[in-house]
C-alpha cells in the first residue's frame, strides 16, 4: 500500500538539522561510515539485530527503549530483505528513535500498515529521515546531474526507488512511499 510522503518544509528542515546534529556529535558521515556505526555512536549500548519476526514479513523492524524491562536499547530489522533494504530499514528505525516517535512507550513494532493517522505521518517522517541520512543533500545533489539512478543507488548503498524518492523530495515533489 502506497502512501503520499508529504512532509511540510518546516518539518524537513527540522529533520535535516537533527541529522546534522547527530553527525556532528558522533563525528560520523555517510557513506564513509556505515549506518550501523553511526547508530552505535549515537545511542550508547544499543543492540542491533536481524530477525524474521516469527516469519511475519510485514514487520519491517522494531525498537525497544532502555527501560525497566529492557537493559539496553534494541533495534531489530527484518532479515528477509535485500542488503539495500536492510540499510534503509535500519536508518528508518533510527529515524523513529531519534525523532521521539516512541513517546512514552517502551517499544514500537513497525508494520507496513498505514491508516492515515498520526502514525502515518510518523512513517513519512521516518522515511524522510532515512533518505536524508543515507543520501546527504550536498553529496547527493553534487553527484545527481552526472550519475544514473543505478549509479547513485550503488554509491549510497540504497535501492533505485530510494534514489527516485530522494530526488523527488529535493525537487519538492510529492512522491509515493518506498
Ligand atoms: Zn516506521
Backbone and ligand atoms as CSV (ligand in chain L), in Angstrom:
chain,resi,resn,atom,element,x,y,z
A,1,UNK,N,N,0.850,-1.197,0.000
A,1,UNK,CA,C,0.000,0.000,0.000
A,1,UNK,C,C,0.887,1.249,0.000
A,2,UNK,N,N,0.600,2.139,-0.920
A,2,UNK,CA,C,1.444,3.337,-1.013
A,2,UNK,C,C,0.833,4.492,-0.226
A,3,UNK,N,N,1.688,5.272,0.366
A,3,UNK,CA,C,1.203,6.497,0.999
A,3,UNK,C,C,1.924,7.670,0.351
A,4,UNK,N,N,1.318,8.822,0.421
A,4,UNK,CA,C,1.996,10.009,-0.078
A,4,UNK,C,C,2.935,10.505,0.994
A,5,UNK,N,N,4.196,10.607,0.612
A,5,UNK,CA,C,5.180,11.066,1.578
A,5,UNK,C,C,5.191,12.582,1.661
A,6,UNK,N,N,4.090,13.147,2.110
A,6,UNK,CA,C,4.060,14.597,2.218
A,6,UNK,C,C,4.584,15.038,3.571
A,7,UNK,N,N,5.603,15.855,3.533
A,7,UNK,CA,C,6.162,16.374,4.771
A,7,UNK,C,C,6.361,17.870,4.594
A,8,UNK,N,N,5.768,18.672,5.483
A,8,UNK,CA,C,5.921,20.127,5.360
A,8,UNK,C,C,7.396,20.528,5.370
A,9,UNK,N,N,7.697,21.596,4.639
A,9,UNK,CA,C,9.080,22.103,4.562
A,9,UNK,C,C,9.719,22.299,5.933
A,10,UNK,N,N,8.934,22.879,6.849
A,10,UNK,CA,C,9.499,23.167,8.175
A,10,UNK,C,C,9.908,21.875,8.885
A,11,UNK,N,N,9.114,20.824,8.678
A,11,UNK,CA,C,9.457,19.527,9.280
A,11,UNK,C,C,10.708,18.964,8.611
A,12,UNK,N,N,10.803,19.132,7.293
A,12,UNK,CA,C,12.007,18.674,6.586
A,12,UNK,C,C,13.249,19.370,7.140
A,13,UNK,N,N,13.142,20.679,7.370
A,13,UNK,CA,C,14.294,21.423,7.900
A,13,UNK,C,C,14.659,20.919,9.282
A,14,UNK,N,N,13.647,20.670,10.094
A,14,UNK,CA,C,13.899,20.186,11.455
A,14,UNK,C,C,14.610,18.832,11.413
A,15,UNK,N,N,14.182,17.970,10.503
A,15,UNK,CA,C,14.814,16.647,10.395
A,15,UNK,C,C,16.240,16.787,9.857
A,16,UNK,N,N,16.420,17.642,8.852
A,16,UNK,CA,C,17.776,17.886,8.332
A,16,UNK,C,C,18.707,18.353,9.444
A,17,UNK,N,N,18.194,19.236,10.281
A,17,UNK,CA,C,19.053,19.802,11.306
A,17,UNK,C,C,19.343,18.778,12.409
A,18,UNK,N,N,18.370,17.899,12.683
A,18,UNK,CA,C,18.609,16.803,13.630
A,18,UNK,C,C,19.718,15.882,13.109
A,19,UNK,N,N,19.668,15.573,11.819
A,19,UNK,CA,C,20.706,14.709,11.225
A,19,UNK,C,C,22.080,15.386,11.302
A,20,UNK,N,N,22.108,16.688,11.001
A,20,UNK,CA,C,23.377,17.438,11.128
A,20,UNK,C,C,23.933,17.316,12.543
A,21,UNK,N,N,23.045,17.468,13.537
A,21,UNK,CA,C,23.469,17.378,14.940
A,21,UNK,C,C,24.017,15.991,15.267
A,22,UNK,N,N,23.325,14.974,14.790
A,22,UNK,CA,C,23.753,13.593,15.052
A,22,UNK,C,C,25.149,13.359,14.479
A,23,UNK,N,N,25.360,13.816,13.242
A,23,UNK,CA,C,26.660,13.585,12.590
A,23,UNK,C,C,27.764,14.404,13.248
A,24,UNK,N,N,27.403,15.601,13.682
A,24,UNK,CA,C,28.371,16.455,14.360
A,24,UNK,C,C,28.773,15.839,15.703
A,25,UNK,N,N,27.763,15.406,16.466
A,25,UNK,CA,C,28.018,14.836,17.788
A,25,UNK,C,C,28.814,13.550,17.720
A,26,UNK,N,N,28.536,12.737,16.702
A,26,UNK,CA,C,29.193,11.428,16.612
A,26,UNK,C,C,30.472,11.504,15.789
A,27,UNK,N,N,30.707,12.652,15.146
A,27,UNK,CA,C,31.845,12.808,14.252
A,27,UNK,C,C,31.844,11.719,13.171
A,28,UNK,N,N,30.647,11.468,12.619
A,28,UNK,CA,C,30.494,10.454,11.570
A,28,UNK,C,C,29.941,11.102,10.309
A,29,UNK,N,N,30.048,10.356,9.209
A,29,UNK,CA,C,29.487,10.823,7.940
A,29,UNK,C,C,29.038,9.602,7.149
A,30,UNK,N,N,28.016,9.763,6.325
A,30,UNK,CA,C,27.586,8.678,5.452
A,30,UNK,C,C,27.823,9.121,4.008
A,31,UNK,N,N,28.331,8.243,3.126
A,31,UNK,CA,C,28.552,6.802,3.282
A,31,UNK,C,C,29.943,6.395,3.792
A,32,UNK,N,N,30.766,7.348,4.219
A,32,UNK,CA,C,32.097,6.997,4.727
A,32,UNK,C,C,31.997,6.052,5.922
A,33,UNK,N,N,31.055,6.337,6.818
A,33,UNK,CA,C,30.784,5.438,7.939
A,33,UNK,C,C,29.468,4.713,7.656
A,34,UNK,N,N,29.326,3.513,8.186
A,34,UNK,CA,C,28.082,2.758,7.975
A,34,UNK,C,C,26.989,3.291,8.899
A,35,UNK,N,N,25.736,3.015,8.531
A,35,UNK,CA,C,24.613,3.418,9.385
A,35,UNK,C,C,24.764,2.760,10.754
A,36,UNK,N,N,25.205,1.498,10.727
A,36,UNK,CA,C,25.419,0.760,11.966
A,36,UNK,C,C,26.352,1.531,12.905
A,37,UNK,N,N,27.473,1.995,12.370
A,37,UNK,CA,C,28.442,2.724,13.189
A,37,UNK,C,C,27.881,4.060,13.677
A,38,UNK,N,N,27.093,4.705,12.828
A,38,UNK,CA,C,26.502,5.988,13.222
A,38,UNK,C,C,25.528,5.776,14.389
A,39,UNK,N,N,24.688,4.743,14.264
A,39,UNK,CA,C,23.707,4.466,15.319
A,39,UNK,C,C,24.407,4.086,16.627
A,40,UNK,N,N,25.421,3.232,16.525
A,40,UNK,CA,C,26.136,2.801,17.725
A,40,UNK,C,C,26.817,3.974,18.426
A,41,UNK,N,N,27.280,4.932,17.640
A,41,UNK,CA,C,27.941,6.092,18.228
A,41,UNK,C,C,26.922,7.023,18.889
A,42,UNK,N,N,25.702,7.032,18.373
A,42,UNK,CA,C,24.692,7.979,18.869
A,42,UNK,C,C,23.869,7.437,20.039
A,43,UNK,N,N,23.608,6.119,20.016
A,43,UNK,CA,C,22.814,5.509,21.080
A,43,UNK,C,C,23.707,4.567,21.883
A,44,UNK,N,N,24.191,5.053,23.038
A,44,UNK,CA,C,25.141,4.244,23.801
A,44,UNK,C,C,24.550,2.890,24.189
A,45,UNK,N,N,25.325,1.822,23.968
A,45,UNK,CA,C,24.922,0.488,24.392
A,45,UNK,C,C,23.863,-0.169,23.535
A,46,UNK,N,N,23.484,0.470,22.432
A,46,UNK,CA,C,22.406,-0.091,21.606
A,46,UNK,C,C,22.787,-1.459,21.036
A,47,UNK,N,N,21.791,-2.351,20.968
A,47,UNK,CA,C,21.987,-3.637,20.315
A,47,UNK,C,C,21.222,-3.598,19.004
A,48,UNK,N,N,21.870,-4.064,17.954
A,48,UNK,CA,C,21.206,-4.068,16.651
A,48,UNK,C,C,21.202,-5.495,16.125
A,49,UNK,N,N,20.005,-6.007,15.839
A,49,UNK,CA,C,19.893,-7.396,15.409
A,49,UNK,C,C,19.002,-7.524,14.168
A,50,UNK,N,N,19.176,-8.649,13.473
A,50,UNK,CA,C,18.269,-9.000,12.377
A,50,UNK,C,C,17.369,-10.117,12.880
A,51,UNK,N,N,16.104,-10.084,12.461
A,51,UNK,CA,C,15.136,-11.055,12.949
A,51,UNK,C,C,14.111,-11.326,11.853
A,52,UNK,N,N,13.480,-12.502,11.879
A,52,UNK,CA,C,12.424,-12.733,10.880
A,52,UNK,C,C,11.033,-12.522,11.486
A,53,UNK,N,N,10.996,-12.053,12.744
A,53,UNK,CA,C,9.745,-11.748,13.447
A,53,UNK,C,C,8.740,-12.897,13.328
A,54,UNK,N,N,9.241,-14.088,13.583
A,54,UNK,CA,C,8.389,-15.266,13.554
A,54,UNK,C,C,7.803,-15.547,12.182
A,55,UNK,N,N,8.534,-15.148,11.132
A,55,UNK,CA,C,8.076,-15.399,9.773
A,55,UNK,C,C,7.093,-14.354,9.269
A,56,UNK,N,N,6.883,-13.303,10.043
A,56,UNK,CA,C,5.961,-12.227,9.635
A,56,UNK,C,C,6.718,-11.177,8.815
A,57,UNK,N,N,6.619,-11.298,7.479
A,57,UNK,CA,C,7.417,-10.417,6.622
A,57,UNK,C,C,6.849,-9.004,6.559
A,58,UNK,N,N,5.626,-8.803,7.079
A,58,UNK,CA,C,5.070,-7.443,7.067
A,58,UNK,C,C,5.685,-6.588,8.181
A,59,UNK,N,N,6.365,-7.220,9.109
A,59,UNK,CA,C,7.074,-6.450,10.132
A,59,UNK,C,C,8.441,-6.054,9.608
A,60,UNK,N,N,8.660,-4.756,9.509
A,60,UNK,CA,C,9.917,-4.253,8.938
A,60,UNK,C,C,10.977,-4.085,10.007
A,61,UNK,N,N,10.546,-3.751,11.216
A,61,UNK,CA,C,11.515,-3.520,12.260
A,61,UNK,C,C,10.837,-3.273,13.591
A,62,UNK,N,N,11.656,-3.134,14.614
A,62,UNK,CA,C,11.127,-2.864,15.944
A,62,UNK,C,C,12.182,-2.132,16.758
A,63,UNK,N,N,11.715,-1.308,17.679
A,63,UNK,CA,C,12.629,-0.586,18.563
A,63,UNK,C,C,12.196,-0.792,20.002
A,64,UNK,N,N,13.150,-1.029,20.862
A,64,UNK,CA,C,12.888,-1.147,22.288
A,64,UNK,C,C,13.794,-0.149,23.000
A,65,UNK,N,N,13.170,0.729,23.774
A,65,UNK,CA,C,13.970,1.698,24.532
A,65,UNK,C,C,14.549,1.037,25.772
A,66,UNK,N,N,15.619,1.596,26.279
A,66,UNK,CA,C,16.128,1.163,27.583
A,66,UNK,C,C,15.060,1.523,28.628
A,67,UNK,N,N,14.697,0.563,29.440
A,67,UNK,CA,C,13.641,0.789,30.428
A,67,UNK,C,C,13.795,-0.234,31.547
A,68,UNK,N,N,12.800,-0.273,32.439
A,68,UNK,CA,C,12.833,-1.291,33.496
A,68,UNK,C,C,12.843,-2.690,32.879
A,69,UNK,N,N,12.144,-2.827,31.738
A,69,UNK,CA,C,12.050,-4.132,31.089
A,69,UNK,C,C,13.270,-4.480,30.250
A,70,UNK,N,N,13.836,-3.463,29.631
A,70,UNK,CA,C,14.945,-3.711,28.709
A,70,UNK,C,C,16.222,-3.042,29.202
A,71,UNK,N,N,17.246,-3.841,29.399
A,71,UNK,CA,C,18.502,-3.330,29.933
A,71,UNK,C,C,19.225,-2.395,28.982
A,72,UNK,N,N,19.062,-2.700,27.693
A,72,UNK,CA,C,19.732,-1.885,26.681
A,72,UNK,C,C,18.750,-1.579,25.566
A,73,UNK,N,N,18.921,-0.433,24.924
A,73,UNK,CA,C,18.073,-0.165,23.761
A,73,UNK,C,C,18.359,-1.196,22.669
A,74,UNK,N,N,17.320,-1.563,21.923
A,74,UNK,CA,C,17.462,-2.583,20.891
A,74,UNK,C,C,16.745,-2.155,19.617
A,75,UNK,N,N,17.423,-2.312,18.497
A,75,UNK,CA,C,16.776,-2.106,17.201
A,75,UNK,C,C,16.847,-3.425,16.448
A,76,UNK,N,N,15.689,-3.910,16.009
A,76,UNK,CA,C,15.648,-5.148,15.231
A,76,UNK,C,C,15.121,-4.830,13.841
A,77,UNK,N,N,15.739,-5.407,12.824
A,77,UNK,CA,C,15.229,-5.195,11.460
A,77,UNK,C,C,14.959,-6.536,10.782
A,78,UNK,N,N,14.022,-6.504,9.846
A,78,UNK,CA,C,13.627,-7.696,9.087
A,78,UNK,C,C,14.837,-8.252,8.331
A,79,UNK,N,N,15.135,-9.556,8.575
A,79,UNK,CA,C,16.309,-10.138,7.929
A,79,UNK,C,C,16.029,-10.565,6.492
A,80,UNK,N,N,14.734,-10.821,6.194
A,80,UNK,CA,C,14.396,-11.292,4.841
A,80,UNK,C,C,14.162,-10.148,3.873
A,81,UNK,N,N,15.231,-9.424,3.571
A,81,UNK,CA,C,15.162,-8.360,2.568
A,81,UNK,C,C,16.567,-8.114,2.025
A,82,UNK,N,N,16.657,-7.352,0.950
A,82,UNK,CA,C,17.963,-7.111,0.333
A,82,UNK,C,C,18.849,-6.289,1.271
A,83,UNK,N,N,20.141,-6.311,0.983
A,83,UNK,CA,C,21.105,-5.557,1.779
A,83,UNK,C,C,20.738,-4.061,1.786
A,84,UNK,N,N,20.348,-3.561,0.609
A,84,UNK,CA,C,19.982,-2.143,0.494
A,84,UNK,C,C,18.751,-1.839,1.339
A,85,UNK,N,N,17.781,-2.748,1.284
A,85,UNK,CA,C,16.556,-2.549,2.068
A,85,UNK,C,C,16.856,-2.626,3.563
A,86,UNK,N,N,17.793,-3.486,3.954
A,86,UNK,CA,C,18.176,-3.573,5.366
A,86,UNK,C,C,18.781,-2.260,5.838
A,87,UNK,N,N,19.659,-1.696,5.012
A,87,UNK,CA,C,20.271,-0.410,5.349
A,87,UNK,C,C,19.193,0.644,5.536
A,88,UNK,N,N,18.219,0.634,4.620
A,88,UNK,CA,C,17.161,1.636,4.688
A,88,UNK,C,C,16.276,1.418,5.917
A,89,UNK,N,N,15.943,0.152,6.193
A,89,UNK,CA,C,15.129,-0.164,7.377
A,89,UNK,C,C,15.814,0.294,8.660
A,90,UNK,N,N,17.112,0.048,8.700
A,90,UNK,CA,C,17.883,0.434,9.873
A,90,UNK,C,C,17.839,1.954,10.059
A,91,UNK,N,N,18.045,2.680,8.970
A,91,UNK,CA,C,18.002,4.147,9.034
A,91,UNK,C,C,16.598,4.622,9.393
A,92,UNK,N,N,15.580,3.918,8.907
A,92,UNK,CA,C,14.182,4.257,9.196
A,92,UNK,C,C,13.880,4.079,10.696
A,93,UNK,N,N,14.301,2.951,11.255
A,93,UNK,CA,C,14.071,2.723,12.694
A,93,UNK,C,C,14.856,3.738,13.531
A,94,UNK,N,N,16.065,4.029,13.088
A,94,UNK,CA,C,16.879,5.058,13.745
A,94,UNK,C,C,16.132,6.390,13.720
A,95,UNK,N,N,15.446,6.640,12.625
A,95,UNK,CA,C,14.631,7.851,12.495
A,95,UNK,C,C,13.527,7.889,13.536
A,96,UNK,N,N,12.777,6.806,13.673
A,96,UNK,CA,C,11.718,6.759,14.690
A,96,UNK,C,C,12.302,7.046,16.075
A,97,UNK,N,N,13.441,6.407,16.340
A,97,UNK,CA,C,14.078,6.568,17.651
A,97,UNK,C,C,14.488,8.026,17.884
A,98,UNK,N,N,15.206,8.598,16.927
A,98,UNK,CA,C,15.750,9.947,17.092
A,98,UNK,C,C,14.670,11.021,17.073
A,99,UNK,N,N,13.586,10.750,16.350
A,99,UNK,CA,C,12.509,11.731,16.241
A,99,UNK,C,C,11.529,11.630,17.415
A,100,UNK,N,N,11.818,10.727,18.335
A,100,UNK,CA,C,10.989,10.615,19.528
A,100,UNK,C,C,9.613,10.018,19.273
A,101,UNK,N,N,9.508,9.188,18.243
A,101,UNK,CA,C,8.199,8.636,17.893
A,101,UNK,C,C,7.673,7.601,18.880
A,102,UNK,N,N,8.546,7.112,19.754
A,102,UNK,CA,C,8.058,6.141,20.731
A,102,UNK,C,C,7.233,6.818,21.822
A,103,UNK,N,N,7.475,8.114,22.005
A,103,UNK,CA,C,6.764,8.814,23.062
A,103,UNK,C,C,7.013,8.157,24.406
A,104,UNK,N,N,5.945,7.875,25.130
A,104,UNK,CA,C,6.079,7.242,26.446
A,104,UNK,C,C,6.186,5.729,26.356
A,105,UNK,N,N,5.971,5.189,25.145
A,105,UNK,CA,C,6.010,3.727,25.000
A,105,UNK,C,C,7.437,3.209,25.113
A,106,UNK,N,N,7.565,1.990,25.576
A,106,UNK,CA,C,8.886,1.384,25.705
A,106,UNK,C,C,9.345,0.703,24.428
A,107,UNK,N,N,8.375,0.381,23.586
A,107,UNK,CA,C,8.765,-0.257,22.340
A,107,UNK,C,C,7.785,0.081,21.224
A,108,UNK,N,N,8.190,-0.233,20.005
A,108,UNK,CA,C,7.381,0.078,18.833
A,108,UNK,C,C,7.652,-0.991,17.790
A,109,UNK,N,N,6.608,-1.612,17.296
A,109,UNK,CA,C,6.747,-2.619,16.245
A,109,UNK,C,C,6.324,-1.945,14.938
A,110,UNK,N,N,7.200,-2.006,13.948
A,110,UNK,CA,C,6.949,-1.277,12.711
A,110,UNK,C,C,6.341,-2.181,11.650
A,111,UNK,N,N,5.055,-2.008,11.438
A,111,UNK,CA,C,4.325,-2.801,10.435
A,111,UNK,C,C,4.099,-1.962,9.197
A,112,UNK,N,N,3.885,-2.637,8.103
A,112,UNK,CA,C,3.588,-1.914,6.864
A,112,UNK,C,C,2.113,-1.585,6.748
A,113,UNK,N,N,1.506,-1.121,7.804
A,113,UNK,CA,C,0.094,-0.776,7.715
A,113,UNK,C,C,-0.075,0.709,7.991
A,114,UNK,N,N,-0.729,1.369,7.101
A,114,UNK,CA,C,-0.926,2.810,7.236
A,114,UNK,C,C,-2.413,3.087,7.296
A,115,UNK,N,N,-2.834,3.832,8.280
A,115,UNK,CA,C,-4.266,4.065,8.437
A,115,UNK,C,C,-4.624,5.543,8.370
A,116,UNK,N,N,-3.682,6.351,7.886
A,116,UNK,CA,C,-3.982,7.764,7.731
A,116,UNK,C,C,-3.974,8.546,9.034
A,117,UNK,N,N,-3.491,7.956,10.076
A,117,UNK,CA,C,-3.468,8.631,11.375
A,117,UNK,C,C,-2.116,9.290,11.619
A,118,UNK,N,N,-1.912,9.705,12.839
A,118,UNK,CA,C,-0.641,10.315,13.227
A,118,UNK,C,C,0.510,9.346,12.956
A,119,UNK,N,N,0.212,8.057,13.145
A,119,UNK,CA,C,1.197,7.022,12.885
A,119,UNK,C,C,1.729,7.128,11.456
A,120,UNK,N,N,0.824,7.425,10.516
A,120,UNK,CA,C,1.216,7.528,9.122
A,120,UNK,C,C,2.160,8.708,8.896
A,121,UNK,N,N,1.892,9.806,9.590
A,121,UNK,CA,C,2.787,10.950,9.493
A,121,UNK,C,C,4.171,10.585,10.037
A,122,UNK,N,N,4.177,9.828,11.129
A,122,UNK,CA,C,5.456,9.375,11.669
A,122,UNK,C,C,6.196,8.492,10.677
A,123,UNK,N,N,5.465,7.660,9.949
A,123,UNK,CA,C,6.092,6.801,8.941
A,123,UNK,C,C,6.752,7.642,7.851
A,124,UNK,N,N,6.028,8.653,7.381
A,124,UNK,CA,C,6.577,9.522,6.348
A,124,UNK,C,C,7.829,10.240,6.858
A,125,UNK,N,N,7.787,10.678,8.113
A,125,UNK,CA,C,8.950,11.368,8.680
A,125,UNK,C,C,10.146,10.436,8.822
A,126,UNK,N,N,9.890,9.185,9.227
A,126,UNK,CA,C,10.990,8.223,9.363
A,126,UNK,C,C,11.580,7.898,7.984
A,127,UNK,N,N,10.717,7.843,6.957
A,127,UNK,CA,C,11.212,7.619,5.593
A,127,UNK,C,C,12.075,8.798,5.143
A,128,UNK,N,N,11.610,9.992,5.432
A,128,UNK,CA,C,12.380,11.185,5.050
A,128,UNK,C,C,13.723,11.204,5.773
A,129,UNK,N,N,13.692,10.905,7.070
A,129,UNK,CA,C,14.919,10.858,7.870
A,129,UNK,C,C,15.914,9.882,7.244
A,130,UNK,N,N,15.432,8.676,6.912
A,130,UNK,CA,C,16.309,7.638,6.345
A,130,UNK,C,C,16.913,8.102,5.021
A,131,UNK,N,N,16.071,8.663,4.156
A,131,UNK,CA,C,16.564,9.105,2.847
A,131,UNK,C,C,17.573,10.242,2.985
A,132,UNK,N,N,17.313,11.160,3.910
A,132,UNK,CA,C,18.203,12.301,4.090
A,132,UNK,C,C,19.523,11.889,4.739
A,133,UNK,N,N,19.456,10.872,5.617
A,133,UNK,CA,C,20.687,10.380,6.257
A,133,UNK,C,C,21.546,9.626,5.237
A,134,UNK,N,N,20.890,8.783,4.428
A,134,UNK,CA,C,21.624,7.902,3.510
A,134,UNK,C,C,22.038,8.589,2.212
A,135,UNK,N,N,21.337,9.677,1.859
A,135,UNK,CA,C,21.692,10.424,0.655
A,135,UNK,C,C,21.844,11.894,1.034
A,136,UNK,N,N,22.975,12.205,1.715
A,136,UNK,CA,C,23.165,13.566,2.231
A,136,UNK,C,C,22.995,14.618,1.125
A,137,UNK,N,N,22.259,15.666,1.439
A,137,UNK,CA,C,21.882,16.672,0.441
A,137,UNK,C,C,23.049,17.143,-0.421
A,138,UNK,N,N,24.143,17.559,0.239
A,138,UNK,CA,C,25.242,18.153,-0.522
A,138,UNK,C,C,25.882,17.162,-1.485
A,139,UNK,N,N,26.231,15.986,-0.951
A,139,UNK,CA,C,26.866,14.961,-1.783
A,139,UNK,C,C,25.930,14.507,-2.889
A,140,UNK,N,N,24.673,14.299,-2.522
A,140,UNK,CA,C,23.706,13.774,-3.478
A,140,UNK,C,C,23.449,14.765,-4.614
A,141,UNK,N,N,23.250,16.031,-4.274
A,141,UNK,CA,C,22.928,16.999,-5.317
A,141,UNK,C,C,24.144,17.306,-6.207
A,142,UNK,N,N,25.355,17.133,-5.655
A,142,UNK,CA,C,26.548,17.334,-6.474
A,142,UNK,C,C,26.684,16.222,-7.505
A,143,UNK,N,N,26.389,14.985,-7.095
A,143,UNK,CA,C,26.570,13.833,-7.974
A,143,UNK,C,C,25.400,13.598,-8.924
A,144,UNK,N,N,24.206,13.949,-8.465
A,144,UNK,CA,C,22.986,13.608,-9.207
A,144,UNK,C,C,22.989,13.976,-10.694
A,145,UNK,N,N,23.519,15.162,-11.077
A,145,UNK,CA,C,23.477,15.504,-12.503
A,145,UNK,C,C,24.379,14.620,-13.366
A,146,UNK,N,N,25.358,13.955,-12.757
A,146,UNK,CA,C,26.354,13.223,-13.548
A,146,UNK,C,C,26.173,11.713,-13.519
A,147,UNK,N,N,25.415,11.201,-12.556
A,147,UNK,CA,C,25.278,9.753,-12.416
A,147,UNK,C,C,23.844,9.301,-12.707
A,148,UNK,N,N,23.734,8.062,-13.181
A,148,UNK,CA,C,22.402,7.497,-13.395
A,148,UNK,C,C,21.814,7.097,-12.039
A,149,UNK,N,N,20.517,6.798,-12.072
A,149,UNK,CA,C,19.851,6.377,-10.834
A,149,UNK,C,C,20.534,5.139,-10.255
A,150,UNK,N,N,20.913,4.195,-11.126
A,150,UNK,CA,C,21.511,2.969,-10.595
A,150,UNK,C,C,22.924,3.229,-10.063
A,151,UNK,N,N,23.653,4.145,-10.692
A,151,UNK,CA,C,24.977,4.517,-10.164
A,151,UNK,C,C,24.847,5.214,-8.807
A,152,UNK,N,N,23.844,6.077,-8.701
A,152,UNK,CA,C,23.621,6.769,-7.422
A,152,UNK,C,C,23.235,5.764,-6.341
A,153,UNK,N,N,22.400,4.802,-6.714
A,153,UNK,CA,C,21.971,3.778,-5.758
A,153,UNK,C,C,23.182,3.016,-5.228
A,154,UNK,N,N,24.083,2.653,-6.142
A,154,UNK,CA,C,25.273,1.918,-5.735
A,154,UNK,C,C,26.159,2.783,-4.838
A,155,UNK,N,N,26.328,4.042,-5.214
A,155,UNK,CA,C,27.190,4.938,-4.461
A,155,UNK,C,C,26.734,5.091,-3.010
A,156,UNK,N,N,25.397,5.167,-2.828
A,156,UNK,CA,C,24.879,5.412,-1.483
A,156,UNK,C,C,24.349,4.150,-0.790
A,157,UNK,N,N,24.486,3.005,-1.463
A,157,UNK,CA,C,24.085,1.744,-0.835
A,157,UNK,C,C,22.595,1.625,-0.579
A,158,UNK,N,N,21.795,2.208,-1.489
A,158,UNK,CA,C,20.336,2.161,-1.333
A,158,UNK,C,C,19.700,1.596,-2.613
A,159,UNK,N,N,18.400,1.405,-2.597
A,159,UNK,CA,C,17.708,0.910,-3.785
A,159,UNK,C,C,17.479,2.055,-4.772
A,160,UNK,N,N,17.170,1.684,-6.020
A,160,UNK,CA,C,16.898,2.721,-7.025
A,160,UNK,C,C,15.627,3.500,-6.677
A,161,UNK,N,N,14.652,2.821,-6.083
A,161,UNK,CA,C,13.432,3.551,-5.729
A,161,UNK,C,C,13.719,4.580,-4.622
A,162,UNK,N,N,14.664,4.252,-3.742
A,162,UNK,CA,C,15.045,5.219,-2.708
A,162,UNK,C,C,15.678,6.461,-3.348
A,163,UNK,N,N,16.492,6.246,-4.385
A,163,UNK,CA,C,17.114,7.372,-5.093
A,163,UNK,C,C,16.045,8.253,-5.737
A,164,UNK,N,N,15.052,7.604,-6.365
A,164,UNK,CA,C,13.998,8.379,-7.026
A,164,UNK,C,C,13.185,9.199,-6.020
A,165,UNK,N,N,12.913,8.601,-4.865
A,165,UNK,CA,C,12.160,9.319,-3.835
A,165,UNK,C,C,12.970,10.505,-3.301
A,166,UNK,N,N,14.262,10.277,-3.103
A,166,UNK,CA,C,15.121,11.362,-2.603
A,166,UNK,C,C,15.152,12.521,-3.603
A,167,UNK,N,N,15.280,12.186,-4.890
A,167,UNK,CA,C,15.271,13.229,-5.928
A,167,UNK,C,C,13.982,14.022,-5.880
A,168,UNK,N,N,12.875,13.310,-5.772
A,168,UNK,CA,C,11.572,13.981,-5.750
A,168,UNK,C,C,11.461,14.901,-4.535
A,169,UNK,N,N,11.946,14.429,-3.384
A,169,UNK,CA,C,11.889,15.260,-2.186
A,169,UNK,C,C,12.723,16.528,-2.362
A,170,UNK,N,N,13.916,16.351,-2.945
A,170,UNK,CA,C,14.787,17.516,-3.125
A,170,UNK,C,C,14.197,18.492,-4.143
A,171,UNK,N,N,13.429,17.968,-5.084
A,171,UNK,CA,C,12.765,18.828,-6.058
A,171,UNK,C,C,11.471,19.423,-5.507
A,172,UNK,N,N,11.099,18.994,-4.296
A,172,UNK,CA,C,9.872,19.500,-3.703
A,172,UNK,C,C,8.622,18.867,-4.281
A,173,UNK,N,N,8.776,17.665,-4.877
A,173,UNK,CA,C,7.620,16.970,-5.426
A,173,UNK,C,C,7.079,15.988,-4.402
A,174,UNK,N,N,5.795,15.692,-4.507
A,174,UNK,CA,C,5.192,14.652,-3.681
A,174,UNK,C,C,5.528,13.315,-4.309
A,175,UNK,N,N,5.725,12.316,-3.487
A,175,UNK,CA,C,6.096,11.014,-4.039
A,175,UNK,C,C,5.315,9.889,-3.395
A,176,UNK,N,N,5.317,8.770,-4.079
A,176,UNK,CA,C,4.765,7.555,-3.483
A,176,UNK,C,C,5.780,7.038,-2.481
A,177,UNK,N,N,5.301,6.322,-1.509
A,177,UNK,CA,C,6.203,5.763,-0.489
A,177,UNK,C,C,7.082,4.678,-1.079
A,178,UNK,N,N,8.184,4.421,-0.419
A,178,UNK,CA,C,9.075,3.340,-0.831
A,178,UNK,C,C,8.398,2.007,-0.555
L,1,ZN,ZN,ZN,8.242,3.058,10.532
